[in-house]
Amino acid sequence: MYAIVEIAGQQFKVSKDLKVYVHRLTNEEGSKVSFDKVLLLDDNGSVTLGAPAIEGASVEAKVLQHLKGDKVIVFKKKRRKGYKKRNGHRQYLTQILIEGIVATGAKKVAPKAEAVKAEAKAPKAEKLVEAVEAVEEKAPKAPKAKKAGDDLVIIEGIGPKASEALVAAGIDTFAKLAAASAEELKAILDASTSKVQHLDPTTWAQQAQLAADGKMDELKQLQDELNGGKAV
């Protein structure tokens, strides 16, 4: 006999004397715990389904120990942005022992009856979908909102903070960036409250001009020769 039960937001297939690791429970070690969100029961081939849970059914267990799972390394990197971040995580877990499955009061669902209900609901659902599609076709479509400015992060050496500083100074397109001198861009970075004063904008105008002209292949070729936006 086995059951599909929901424990701490996760679903498990359990049977008697099975040890399971679940998300940390508040129960003390050695205490008994019961889970009543039983979604399915299989008693020697006789299957009972819940809607969603089976009324009267439960899974009885004992809390063995609280522990931490294996360490998982989370590494994030953004290409050509100089961004790297490494974190470790250990999930808090609880080991439980399944002592028994209680099926008292469980009501079996008649497959034929469920099939008849599904067939009865199907035409109504199809008519509802057709009605919604007809309304959507008649309703006027809202115009798409135009994007304000260009994505300056495409430029090698410009990250999210530097992009915010440039936009705040009125440089929100590739054309405006291409028209700005390196001295003007450096002054904007130095005046920003974000930590972007170390950035070198000497090649930003050249890259922006290629982006403004739509020469993305040439831009990529140029960026492959740069290191953090700087000429090697």
Backbone bond lengths (Angstrom), bond angles and torsions (degrees), N, CA, C in turn:
res aa  C-N    CA-C-N  psi(-1)  N-CA   C-N-CA  omega(-1)  CA-C   N-CA-C  phi
1 M - - - 1.469 - - 1.526 109.20 -
2 Y 1.326 116.06 133.03 1.455 118.92 176.56 1.526 108.89 -139.35
3 A 1.335 115.14 167.65 1.460 120.80 -178.07 1.523 109.43 -142.99
4 I 1.318 115.59 152.62 1.459 122.49 169.84 1.524 106.28 -103.37
5 V 1.329 116.68 116.71 1.460 121.07 -173.55 1.521 109.40 -129.49
6 E 1.318 115.36 147.91 1.461 120.96 176.57 1.517 109.33 -97.44
7 I 1.355 115.46 123.39 1.461 121.91 -179.25 1.514 108.42 -130.31
8 A 1.312 116.94 119.37 1.468 122.96 177.09 1.521 112.03 53.18
9 G 1.343 116.07 41.61 1.450 120.31 176.46 1.516 115.19 85.01
10 Q 1.334 118.42 -0.33 1.455 121.91 179.13 1.532 110.06 -120.43
11 Q 1.330 116.13 153.71 1.456 121.39 178.90 1.525 109.67 -104.97
12 F 1.349 115.72 134.79 1.460 121.82 -177.86 1.520 109.64 -131.27
13 K 1.323 114.86 146.38 1.458 121.53 170.04 1.525 106.63 -95.80
14 V 1.343 117.13 114.36 1.461 120.99 -172.35 1.521 110.66 -125.53
15 S 1.312 114.11 156.21 1.459 122.51 173.51 1.524 107.89 -145.30
16 K 1.305 117.29 171.28 1.454 120.77 -176.13 1.528 111.21 -63.15
17 D 1.363 114.89 141.65 1.469 124.56 178.38 1.530 112.80 69.95
18 L 1.320 117.43 14.85 1.467 120.66 177.63 1.528 110.05 -90.43
19 K 1.336 116.27 136.38 1.458 121.24 176.62 1.530 108.54 -97.84
20 V 1.342 114.93 131.79 1.459 120.74 -174.51 1.534 109.36 -131.07
21 Y 1.336 115.92 140.35 1.463 121.82 173.11 1.527 108.47 -99.30
22 V 1.332 116.71 122.54 1.459 121.97 -179.06 1.522 108.86 -125.24
23 H 1.336 115.89 170.59 1.459 119.75 174.90 1.531 109.44 -59.81
24 R 1.333 116.17 150.31 1.461 122.10 -173.21 1.533 112.40 -51.00
25 L 1.339 115.19 126.86 1.460 122.52 176.23 1.523 109.60 -98.89
26 T 1.317 115.84 158.64 1.467 120.57 -179.54 1.525 112.14 -85.13
27 N 1.329 117.59 -10.15 1.463 120.87 -178.02 1.534 110.89 -70.60
28 E 1.335 115.52 149.76 1.455 120.78 -179.88 1.528 110.77 -77.46
29 E 1.326 115.86 156.96 1.461 120.90 178.47 1.533 109.84 -63.84
30 G 1.325 115.76 135.62 1.457 121.50 -178.62 1.519 114.01 90.58
31 S 1.335 118.04 -9.80 1.461 120.56 -178.61 1.527 111.12 -84.25
32 K 1.329 114.95 160.27 1.458 121.32 178.69 1.528 109.06 -91.83
33 V 1.310 116.05 147.73 1.464 120.65 179.74 1.522 108.57 -143.18
34 S 1.326 115.72 146.77 1.465 121.32 -178.11 1.522 109.29 -125.79
35 F 1.334 116.33 138.60 1.455 121.96 179.59 1.531 108.06 -120.18
36 D 1.333 116.34 120.57 1.464 120.00 -174.66 1.524 113.80 -103.68
37 K 1.336 117.94 0.96 1.464 119.75 177.84 1.536 109.35 -88.38
38 V 1.322 115.06 68.13 1.468 121.74 179.44 1.522 108.19 -89.50
39 L 1.312 116.79 118.38 1.455 121.57 -174.64 1.524 112.85 -92.58
40 L 1.338 116.15 -26.43 1.471 119.96 -178.38 1.517 109.35 -153.78
41 L 1.335 116.03 143.76 1.462 123.15 175.24 1.524 109.27 -128.44
42 D 1.321 115.78 136.27 1.465 120.86 175.89 1.524 107.36 -126.92
43 D 1.331 115.68 107.64 1.456 121.99 -179.53 1.525 108.63 -109.88
44 N 1.358 115.28 89.49 1.473 121.41 179.81 1.531 112.02 55.05
45 G 1.307 116.03 46.17 1.459 120.63 177.16 1.508 114.87 94.32
46 S 1.336 117.73 -13.29 1.456 121.14 177.49 1.527 108.26 -90.73
47 V 1.321 116.04 106.66 1.465 121.76 -172.72 1.521 110.52 -96.94
48 T 1.332 115.22 134.43 1.464 122.27 176.42 1.519 108.05 -122.55
49 L 1.329 116.00 127.11 1.452 122.17 -179.39 1.517 110.66 -105.08
50 G 1.332 115.87 146.23 1.453 120.89 176.98 1.516 111.40 -96.44
51 A 1.320 115.57 166.87 1.457 119.29 -179.84 1.534 111.30 -137.17
52 P 1.314 121.92 68.11 1.473 124.84 -1.65 1.529 113.79 -85.57
53 A 1.347 118.22 -26.73 1.467 120.99 -179.50 1.521 109.97 -103.07
54 I 1.336 115.91 154.56 1.463 121.45 179.64 1.524 108.64 -86.13
55 E 1.312 115.59 123.07 1.471 120.82 -177.67 1.536 110.53 -67.30
56 G 1.314 115.62 129.17 1.457 120.67 177.29 1.509 114.79 87.95
57 A 1.327 118.83 -11.22 1.467 121.63 -178.79 1.526 109.78 -91.55
58 S 1.333 115.94 150.80 1.463 120.65 178.34 1.526 109.41 -157.75
59 V 1.310 114.85 162.71 1.460 122.51 175.95 1.520 107.59 -118.47
60 E 1.336 116.42 122.80 1.460 121.95 -178.91 1.524 109.22 -97.23
61 A 1.329 116.15 135.21 1.459 120.24 -177.02 1.525 110.54 -144.71
62 K 1.344 114.50 168.80 1.462 122.01 177.97 1.522 108.39 -126.59
63 V 1.324 116.03 135.69 1.459 121.19 179.68 1.531 108.28 -79.43
64 L 1.322 116.85 118.36 1.465 121.17 -179.17 1.522 112.16 -88.40
65 Q 1.349 117.24 -50.36 1.464 119.72 -178.04 1.519 110.75 -163.91
66 H 1.342 114.61 156.80 1.453 121.92 172.41 1.523 107.66 -104.78
67 L 1.321 117.04 136.99 1.460 120.60 -176.44 1.512 109.81 -154.82
68 K 1.342 114.97 178.59 1.450 122.09 175.63 1.523 109.81 -111.67
69 G 1.323 115.81 145.34 1.452 120.44 178.17 1.517 111.57 -77.97
70 D 1.332 115.75 179.10 1.458 120.86 178.71 1.529 110.51 -65.18
71 K 1.327 115.25 150.85 1.463 119.83 -179.42 1.525 109.94 -70.89
72 V 1.336 113.89 135.69 1.463 121.22 177.01 1.525 107.68 -115.71
73 I 1.328 116.72 129.15 1.459 121.63 -179.91 1.532 109.00 -93.00
74 V 1.331 116.15 125.66 1.467 122.62 177.55 1.525 107.68 -110.07
75 F 1.336 116.59 111.12 1.463 121.21 -177.05 1.523 109.40 -118.08
76 K 1.331 116.11 125.77 1.457 121.81 179.59 1.535 109.10 -118.40
77 K 1.346 115.50 139.13 1.452 120.01 179.45 1.519 109.14 -147.77
78 K 1.336 115.35 137.75 1.453 121.26 175.20 1.527 108.39 -111.76
79 R 1.306 114.88 121.71 1.454 120.62 -175.55 1.524 111.68 -63.75
80 R 1.326 115.52 132.70 1.459 124.59 176.77 1.525 112.99 61.26
81 K 1.341 118.55 17.63 1.459 121.61 177.52 1.523 111.87 -112.23
82 G 1.323 117.06 -5.52 1.453 120.30 -178.05 1.514 112.95 68.19
83 Y 1.335 116.80 24.43 1.472 121.11 -176.78 1.519 109.97 -106.94
84 K 1.309 116.30 120.08 1.461 122.47 175.04 1.525 108.76 -138.91
85 K 1.324 115.53 137.85 1.467 119.71 179.23 1.526 109.17 -146.48
86 R 1.321 116.01 129.54 1.462 121.30 -177.32 1.526 109.27 -125.49
87 N 1.315 116.00 124.62 1.463 122.00 178.95 1.525 109.85 -130.55
88 G 1.318 115.83 153.37 1.454 121.41 173.80 1.519 110.55 -115.12
89 H 1.319 116.47 150.55 1.468 120.31 -179.76 1.521 110.04 -143.55
90 R 1.335 115.52 136.08 1.466 121.75 173.34 1.529 108.03 -126.51
91 Q 1.316 116.24 118.59 1.450 121.71 -176.51 1.527 110.90 -75.74
92 Y 1.330 116.64 135.94 1.459 121.60 174.87 1.531 108.74 -76.90
93 L 1.332 116.56 124.23 1.457 121.88 -176.23 1.520 111.77 -125.73
94 T 1.318 115.14 164.87 1.460 123.02 173.67 1.521 108.23 -132.76
95 Q 1.326 116.65 130.50 1.467 120.55 176.08 1.525 108.69 -95.44
96 I 1.330 115.97 126.85 1.460 121.08 -179.96 1.525 109.59 -123.34
97 L 1.327 115.73 154.98 1.457 123.06 176.86 1.521 108.42 -113.42
98 I 1.325 116.85 122.55 1.458 121.44 179.20 1.522 108.40 -75.85
99 E 1.331 116.55 116.46 1.467 121.27 -177.68 1.519 112.90 -96.73
100 G 1.309 117.73 -20.27 1.463 118.56 179.34 1.514 112.00 178.04
101 I 1.335 114.29 161.50 1.470 121.73 178.06 1.519 107.95 -122.33
102 V 1.328 116.31 121.25 1.460 121.63 -178.34 1.517 108.86 -101.05
103 A 1.343 116.09 122.36 1.464 120.82 -178.86 1.516 112.00 -111.73
104 T 1.341 118.39 9.96 1.462 121.96 -177.11 1.512 110.64 -62.10
105 G 1.312 115.89 129.43 1.458 120.51 177.25 1.513 113.27 87.49
106 A 1.314 117.69 -0.52 1.460 120.05 -179.84 1.520 110.34 -70.92
107 K 1.307 115.85 135.01 1.461 120.81 -179.81 1.520 109.10 -108.36
108 K 1.336 116.35 123.85 1.457 121.00 -179.19 1.524 110.35 -77.36
109 V 1.297 115.25 143.54 1.463 121.16 179.49 1.520 108.74 -93.38
110 A 1.312 116.54 128.43 1.461 121.29 179.12 1.522 108.69 -76.05
111 P 1.342 117.82 117.85 1.475 119.83 -178.31 1.522 113.17 -58.02
112 K 1.344 117.42 -40.26 1.453 120.14 -178.42 1.511 111.32 -63.92
113 A 1.344 116.35 -41.68 1.459 120.22 -179.44 1.520 110.44 -63.77
114 E 1.347 116.78 -40.64 1.466 120.63 178.87 1.525 110.61 -64.83
115 A 1.343 116.55 -38.33 1.461 119.63 179.61 1.521 110.80 -64.83
116 V 1.347 116.78 -40.66 1.461 120.79 179.22 1.517 110.23 -63.70
117 K 1.361 116.70 -42.05 1.468 120.20 178.71 1.519 110.79 -62.54
118 A 1.336 116.54 -42.08 1.465 120.20 -178.91 1.519 110.72 -63.78
119 E 1.358 116.45 -42.06 1.454 120.33 179.59 1.523 111.19 -65.60
120 A 1.350 116.21 -34.76 1.462 119.67 -179.94 1.524 111.17 -69.97
121 K 1.355 116.72 -33.44 1.464 120.21 -178.24 1.518 111.92 -81.14
122 A 1.335 118.23 -25.60 1.455 121.35 -173.83 1.526 113.25 -58.32
123 P 1.355 120.63 -49.92 1.470 119.63 -179.32 1.522 112.44 -59.67
124 K 1.347 116.84 -39.55 1.453 120.43 179.96 1.522 110.37 -63.71
125 A 1.328 115.98 -41.66 1.464 119.45 -179.76 1.522 110.60 -64.63
126 E 1.350 117.27 -41.22 1.460 120.62 179.67 1.527 110.82 -63.65
127 K 1.338 117.41 -41.35 1.461 120.67 178.97 1.531 110.74 -64.36
128 L 1.333 116.21 -37.84 1.462 120.57 179.58 1.522 110.51 -64.48
129 V 1.342 116.35 -42.53 1.463 120.53 178.89 1.522 110.50 -63.58
130 E 1.343 117.27 -42.74 1.461 120.70 179.64 1.525 110.91 -62.76
131 A 1.346 116.77 -39.27 1.465 120.30 179.89 1.526 111.18 -65.80
132 V 1.336 116.06 -41.55 1.468 120.20 179.05 1.516 110.70 -64.35
133 E 1.346 117.95 -42.83 1.465 121.44 179.37 1.526 111.05 -63.43
134 A 1.343 117.29 -37.90 1.458 120.30 179.04 1.521 111.47 -64.94
135 V 1.340 116.37 -39.89 1.474 120.73 178.94 1.516 110.06 -66.62
136 E 1.348 117.39 -40.99 1.462 120.78 -179.40 1.526 111.70 -65.01
137 E 1.363 117.15 -35.24 1.456 119.98 179.12 1.520 111.43 -68.07
138 K 1.344 117.28 -37.78 1.459 120.87 -178.60 1.523 111.78 -77.07
139 A 1.311 117.29 -31.68 1.470 120.87 -176.07 1.519 109.83 -68.22
140 P 1.331 118.07 136.91 1.471 120.57 178.06 1.513 110.65 -67.85
141 K 1.322 115.10 137.02 1.456 119.47 -179.08 1.515 110.06 -81.39
142 A 1.338 114.61 134.20 1.460 120.07 179.75 1.522 109.73 -71.78
143 P 1.316 117.95 137.13 1.477 119.95 179.25 1.515 110.35 -65.57
144 K 1.327 114.34 144.82 1.455 119.53 -179.93 1.523 109.93 -71.23
145 A 1.328 114.81 138.18 1.458 119.72 179.94 1.529 109.60 -71.04
146 K 1.323 115.14 132.34 1.447 119.75 179.66 1.522 110.07 -74.70
147 K 1.290 115.54 140.64 1.458 121.06 179.87 1.520 109.76 -73.69
148 A 1.308 116.42 128.25 1.456 121.66 -179.46 1.517 109.07 -86.03
149 G 1.345 116.03 109.68 1.450 119.42 177.31 1.517 112.95 82.03
150 D 1.348 113.84 178.60 1.460 121.23 179.49 1.522 110.64 -106.43
151 D 1.328 115.01 163.66 1.462 120.64 178.03 1.528 108.46 -83.94
152 L 1.321 115.87 95.81 1.463 120.38 -175.57 1.518 113.10 -69.97
153 V 1.330 117.67 -14.00 1.466 120.63 -179.21 1.526 111.07 -66.27
154 I 1.341 116.36 -17.30 1.460 119.64 177.35 1.525 111.07 -61.40
155 I 1.321 115.54 -29.31 1.462 120.56 -178.32 1.527 109.45 -69.77
156 E 1.322 116.64 130.52 1.471 122.00 179.09 1.522 109.96 -61.49
157 G 1.343 116.18 125.22 1.458 121.78 179.34 1.509 113.72 101.95
158 I 1.337 117.78 -14.89 1.466 121.33 179.60 1.524 108.87 -99.74
159 G 1.331 115.65 117.42 1.458 121.07 175.69 1.517 110.22 -101.15
160 P 1.334 117.67 -174.84 1.469 120.76 -179.12 1.531 113.53 -58.20
161 K 1.339 117.91 -41.84 1.464 120.31 -177.94 1.529 111.04 -68.45
162 A 1.340 116.34 -42.72 1.458 119.59 178.35 1.520 110.67 -64.54
163 S 1.331 117.19 -37.60 1.462 121.27 177.90 1.526 110.67 -62.55
164 E 1.330 117.02 -42.04 1.468 121.08 178.42 1.527 110.87 -62.36
165 A 1.327 116.13 -41.36 1.458 119.50 179.84 1.522 111.46 -64.30
166 L 1.336 117.71 -41.17 1.461 121.42 179.51 1.524 111.51 -67.18
167 V 1.321 116.77 -43.51 1.464 120.27 179.30 1.515 110.61 -63.01
168 A 1.352 116.68 -40.07 1.460 120.46 178.64 1.525 111.35 -62.76
169 A 1.344 117.06 -27.45 1.462 121.73 178.64 1.521 112.48 -88.40
170 G 1.340 117.17 2.57 1.456 120.93 177.42 1.515 114.79 96.78
171 I 1.333 117.95 -0.71 1.464 121.19 178.63 1.531 108.09 -96.84
172 D 1.340 115.52 92.98 1.461 120.24 -175.57 1.520 113.52 -119.96
173 T 1.339 118.16 7.29 1.460 121.08 178.60 1.526 109.26 -133.49
174 F 1.335 114.89 162.29 1.461 119.67 177.91 1.538 110.69 -64.34
175 A 1.349 116.65 -36.65 1.460 120.43 -178.77 1.530 111.10 -63.64
176 K 1.334 116.97 -43.46 1.461 120.44 179.23 1.525 110.95 -66.72
177 L 1.325 115.72 -38.34 1.456 119.32 178.99 1.523 110.90 -66.66
178 A 1.347 116.71 -37.55 1.461 120.44 179.79 1.522 111.39 -67.46
179 A 1.340 116.83 -29.45 1.465 120.56 -178.12 1.525 112.69 -82.46
180 A 1.329 117.44 -13.02 1.466 120.92 -177.72 1.521 110.01 -85.52
181 S 1.322 115.43 145.50 1.463 120.19 177.98 1.523 109.86 -85.28
182 A 1.331 115.48 163.64 1.457 120.20 179.76 1.525 111.09 -63.45
183 E 1.356 116.49 -34.31 1.468 120.55 179.15 1.524 110.96 -66.47
184 E 1.330 117.28 -40.51 1.461 120.84 178.90 1.526 110.91 -65.80
185 L 1.324 116.39 -42.21 1.467 119.79 179.47 1.514 111.02 -65.86
186 K 1.348 116.80 -39.78 1.457 120.51 179.11 1.519 110.78 -63.71
187 A 1.331 116.99 -36.81 1.463 120.72 178.86 1.526 111.03 -66.08
188 I 1.325 116.38 -36.86 1.476 120.23 178.07 1.524 110.22 -66.09
189 L 1.332 116.72 -42.64 1.460 120.71 179.48 1.519 111.59 -65.31
190 D 1.333 116.94 -41.06 1.466 120.77 -179.04 1.527 111.29 -66.51
191 A 1.332 117.22 -30.29 1.463 120.59 -178.66 1.521 112.83 -84.73
192 S 1.329 117.45 -8.59 1.464 120.87 -177.80 1.527 111.00 -75.80
193 T 1.328 115.67 147.26 1.465 121.04 176.88 1.529 111.84 -80.00
194 S 1.338 116.57 -15.00 1.462 120.36 176.49 1.525 109.60 -78.99
195 K 1.320 115.59 161.05 1.465 120.40 -178.50 1.529 110.29 -84.18
196 V 1.347 115.06 74.52 1.460 120.76 -178.70 1.533 111.39 -125.40
197 Q 1.345 116.26 9.08 1.462 119.50 -175.98 1.532 112.50 -67.27
198 H 1.333 117.31 -20.05 1.458 120.31 -177.12 1.532 112.94 -82.03
199 L 1.318 117.87 -8.16 1.455 120.76 -175.83 1.526 111.33 -73.88
200 D 1.333 115.62 148.84 1.464 122.60 -179.25 1.533 108.66 -110.67
201 P 1.367 118.64 110.46 1.475 120.93 -175.20 1.519 114.52 -94.05
202 T 1.316 118.48 18.90 1.464 120.51 -172.94 1.528 113.20 -62.72
203 T 1.324 118.68 -29.77 1.478 120.68 -178.30 1.519 113.18 -103.96
204 W 1.321 118.19 2.39 1.463 120.54 -175.09 1.529 111.58 -65.78
205 A 1.329 117.11 -42.07 1.463 119.93 -178.70 1.525 111.19 -63.90
206 Q 1.337 116.66 -40.54 1.463 120.92 179.02 1.517 110.84 -63.82
207 Q 1.334 116.46 -43.91 1.467 120.04 178.20 1.525 111.12 -65.20
208 A 1.343 116.12 -40.92 1.464 120.30 -178.05 1.521 111.37 -65.14
209 Q 1.341 117.24 -35.08 1.461 120.04 179.17 1.527 111.16 -64.48
210 L 1.340 116.14 -41.03 1.462 119.85 177.04 1.522 110.96 -64.51
211 A 1.348 116.93 -40.76 1.463 120.89 178.82 1.517 110.81 -66.06
212 A 1.337 116.85 -39.91 1.462 120.43 179.92 1.525 111.14 -65.85
213 D 1.337 117.15 -33.83 1.467 121.58 178.96 1.521 112.77 -81.99
214 G 1.356 116.94 -3.79 1.457 120.02 -179.53 1.508 114.00 77.97
215 K 1.308 117.69 15.34 1.462 121.24 -179.17 1.532 109.48 -90.88
216 M 1.331 115.62 69.83 1.457 120.65 -173.29 1.530 112.20 -71.37
217 D 1.335 116.79 -31.49 1.465 119.19 178.18 1.523 110.62 -66.06
218 E 1.345 116.34 -42.88 1.454 119.83 178.18 1.533 110.46 -67.24
219 L 1.340 116.22 -35.34 1.464 119.75 177.85 1.524 110.55 -63.48
220 K 1.325 116.86 -43.79 1.460 120.38 179.44 1.529 110.89 -63.78
221 Q 1.343 116.01 -39.87 1.453 119.60 179.42 1.528 110.73 -63.97
222 L 1.331 116.57 -39.20 1.458 120.60 178.27 1.523 110.62 -66.95
223 Q 1.338 117.02 -42.60 1.465 120.44 -178.15 1.514 112.20 -66.57
224 D 1.316 117.29 -28.18 1.461 120.00 177.11 1.527 111.38 -67.11
225 E 1.330 115.88 -22.18 1.461 120.19 179.57 1.519 112.32 -91.36
226 L 1.357 117.02 -7.14 1.455 121.13 -178.47 1.518 110.69 -97.28
227 N 1.319 114.29 164.65 1.465 121.23 176.58 1.518 108.20 -132.37
228 G 1.360 116.23 100.45 1.456 119.90 -177.41 1.519 112.39 66.79
229 G 1.344 117.69 27.94 1.457 121.44 -179.46 1.522 112.92 89.32
230 K 1.288 118.07 -4.73 1.457 121.87 -178.95 1.518 109.90 -101.86
231 A 1.322 115.96 145.29 1.453 120.87 175.92 1.519 109.71 -72.62
232 V 1.342 115.33 132.68 1.467 120.01 -177.93 1.520 109.60 -77.62
